[in-house]
């Protein structure tokens, strides 16, 4: 049995019921839109966020119809942001398949993302789940602010540790935090518990993003080579940031100059990747990732021992040890 299969055991029924629920939400009477939505459903990912939703709900009570709504709301938001991100990043591949903008161009991709986002908000309004609407709206705001802040810093390359963590807290961690909070909110109205789960999810989400940042410097894929995509997009993430913080002023200026002017040059990108490895950037990033993961797990340990808690701990370990 794989670790993911083990994690799913307490919520197997919920995940099985979620599939048709989510598929139904990705429907439209407009033929072209229906085709694109069906394509997105067929190319969906592991659905980690619904797992966070259901396990968080089960940690604090019995899952119900609102738990399904919570999971669907989160996954719709996640899907919408991926479609928009591919437009912003000019990316033509997603999960080994063509992205929506690659097949149907940017204008249509933006509108599809808008439609999916609106569909999620509409579902919450129809069910009068205004607390869900509050949580999802906060996530949308945070994710947009994180993306814009990252774009600004990619131009100026004046990033600090504080700004880096603010970017990933808003851009990535906010959605995992929302997943845990909204799952909890589907079974209890206790504001303190909901907010505590949000903070736990935030720490787990930061660890998740640091793992993604580490991937960019590690060998992977068919060719077994690091992608260096962050450097190519002038994104300074934690492994490179550590090297910059340790470097002498002249060396720091040289590195920033390479990122700014030579970021598309494969040999330069490979040189920077090797530098990060040699100077301990990956080791430092892994250490910080583990710190945030352990902080999240410590938060979970304050709740009653149960199968859902064990699966949440396994899920947090999985997102920081996964190979892709």
N, C-alpha and C positions, 0 to 999 in steps of 0.2 A: 504494500500500500504506500503510495506517495505521500509526502508531507501535506500536500494540498488536500488530498482525499481525506486524510486524518483530520485536518482542520475543519472540513465540511461536515463531519459526522453529526454534530449537534443541530445543524441547520439544513440537513439534506432535504427535508420536506419543504422548508421555506424557499430554498434555491430552486427546487423543481417547480414550485408554484410561481416563482418569480419569472421564469422564462416566458410563458405565454403573456403574463402581465406586462412585461417590458416590451415584447414584440408588438402587442396591441397598441401600446403608446407610440410606437414608431410607425404610424399609419397615416395616410392622407388620401383624400379623394382626387387629388391632382396627380395624374399619371406619372409625370416626370419626377415629382417630389416623392411619390410612393416608391419608384424605382431606386432612387438614391437612398431613401430610408431603409429599404430592404437590403441594399448593399452594405450599409453601415451595420445592420443587425448581423449579417452573415460574416462580417470581418471584425466582430467585437472581440475584446480581449478577455483576460482571466476573470473580470468582474470582481476584483478585490474589494472595491468599495461597498457593494451590496453585502459581501461577507462581513465587513466591519459593521455595517448597519444591523444585520440580523444577530450577530454574536453580541453586540452591545445591548440590543433589545432583550436577548435571552439572559444576559447577565443580571438584568434588573426586573424581569417579569416574564410573562408569556407573550410570544409574538402574536400579532393580530393583523387585521386588514390594513391598519395604518402603518404597520411595519413594512408591508409590501409597498405602500404608497411612498414611504420614506426612502426605501431602497431604489424605487423607480425614479424618484425625484433627483437623487444623487447621481444615478447612472445617466440620466438624461442631461444633467448639467455637465458631467464629465465628458459625455459624447459631444456635446455642443462646443465645449472648450477645445477639444482635440481637433475638431473641424476648423475652428477659428485659428488655433495655433499653427496648423499646417499652412494656412494662408499667410500668417505673419512671418513664419520662418521660411516661407517659400520651399516647403518640403513636399516632395512628390511621392513619398512612400510612408505607409503607416502599417505596422505589424506585418510586414512582408507583402503587403498588397498596395495597389495604387491608392493614394489619398483622394478625397473627394475633389479637391482643386486640380489634381492632375487629370482626372477624367472629365470633370464638368466645368473647370475654370473657376477663377477666384470669385467673381460676382455671385455665381450660383452657390458656391460653397459658403460664403458669408450669409446669404439668405437662408440656407439650410440650417446653419448653426443657430441663427436667430429663431427659426421656426421651432427647433428642438428645445431651445431654452424657454420659449414662450409656452410650449406644450407642458413642460414641467411645472411652470408657475400656474398655469390654468388648472392642472390636476389638483394642486394644493388649494386653490380658491374654490373649486367645485366641491371639495370635501371639507371646506371651512377649517382647514388646518393652518391657522394664521401663525402659530408658533413655528411650523415647518417653513412657512414663507419667510419669516424673520431669519431663520438660520441659513436658508438657501441664498437669500438676498445679501446677507453678510459675506457669504462665500464668493458670490459673483463680484462684489465690490473689491474684496481682498485680492482675488485672482487678477482682476483688471489692473489694480494698482501695482501688483507684483510684476506683471508683464511690462507695464509702462516704465517702472523703475529700472528693470533689467535693460530695456532698450536704451534708456538714457545713459546708464553706466557703460553700456557697450560702445557708446560713441565717445565718451570721455575717458573711459578706463580708469576712473578714480575711485575704485571700489575698496571698501574696508571690510573687516570681519563683520562688524555691526550691520552694514548695509547688505552684505551677502546673506546673512541669516534672516534679515527682514524680507528680502526678495523671496527666499525659499519658503519662509513661514507663510507669506501671503499667496505666492503663486502655486505651491504644491501642497504644503501641509494643511492649509485651510480646508481643503476638500476632504481629506482623511479625518480631520478634526470634526468637520460637519457630519461626516458619515457616522461617527461614534455618538455625537451629540443627538442627531436626529433619530437614530435607532433607539437611543435611550428615551427621547421625548415621545416615542410612539407607545411606550408602556408606562411612563410615569410623568407627572407634572412637577416633580421636585426640581426646582431651578438650580439648586446647588449641585445636585448629582449630574444634571445635564451639562452644566458648565465644567464640572470636574472631568467628565468624559471628553469634553471638547479639548481641554488642556492636555489630557493623555494622548488624544489623537493628534494633537499638534506636535508633540514630541516624536511620536511614531512617524508622522509625515515628514518631519525634518530629517529623520534617519533614513527614510525611504528616498528622499531626494539626494542626500549625500551619496547613497549607494549608486544612484544614477550618474552622479558626477564622477564617481570612481570608475564606472564602466567605460567612460569616454577615454580613459588612459590605459585601459587593460586590453589584452588581446582577446578578440572574440570574432564571431561571424565566420563565414566560409573561408576567408583568407587568413583568419587567425591574427588580424592586426587591429590595433586600436583605431577608432574612427577619427578622433580629434575634432569632432563636429563642433564642440564648444569653442575651441580655439578658432576654427574657421568662421564661426559666427561672432567672434570677439567677445565671448562670454567668459569672464574670469570666475571660475568656480573654486571651491575650497582647496583642491590639490595644488593648483597653480598659485592661489592666493597665499598659501603657506610659504611657498618658495619665494614669492615676492617680499613677504614680510621678513624673511631671513636674509635677503640679498643686500649687498652694499648699494648705496644710492646709484652709482654708475651702472652696476649690473641690472638693477631694477629698471632703469631707464632703457637699457638695451633690450630687455625682455619685453617691456611694454611697446617699444618701437617695433619689434618683430611681430607682436600680436596685432598692432595697428596697421602695419604696412605690408607684412608678408604672410598674413593669416591664410591665404589661399595656396601658398607654396608648400607642396607636400613635404619636401625635405626640411623646411623650417618647422612645420607642424610636428614632424617626427623628432626633430632636435628638441623641441620644447617638451614633448611627451617624455623623452628619455631623461631630460633634465629633472622633470617632476619626480620620476621614479628614483633617480639617483640621489636626490636631495631630500627624500623622505616625505614628499607631498602626499603620496598615497597612504603611507603608514599613519600620518597625522589625520587625514580625512577619515580613515577607518576607525581610528581611536575616538574621534568626535562622534561618528555615527553610532558606535557602540554605547557611548555615554548617553545619547538621546534615547536609544532603544531601552537601555537599562532604567532610565528615568521613567519612561512610559510603563514598563513592566512593574516597577515599584509602585506606581500609581494604581495599577490594576490589583496589586496584592492587598490593597486596603479594602477590597470588596470580598464578599463571601466566596469561598472555594466552590467551584462547580465546573462542569464540563465546558461551559461557554467561556469561562475565564481561562481555562487551560488552552482552549483553541485560540483565544485572542493572543495569549502569550506565544503560542506556536506561530501564529500569523505574523506577529511582530519579529520573531526570529527569522521567519521565512523571507520577509521583505528586505532583510539586511544580509541574507546569505544566498539569495536567488542568483542564478547564473545569467539571467537576461531580464 
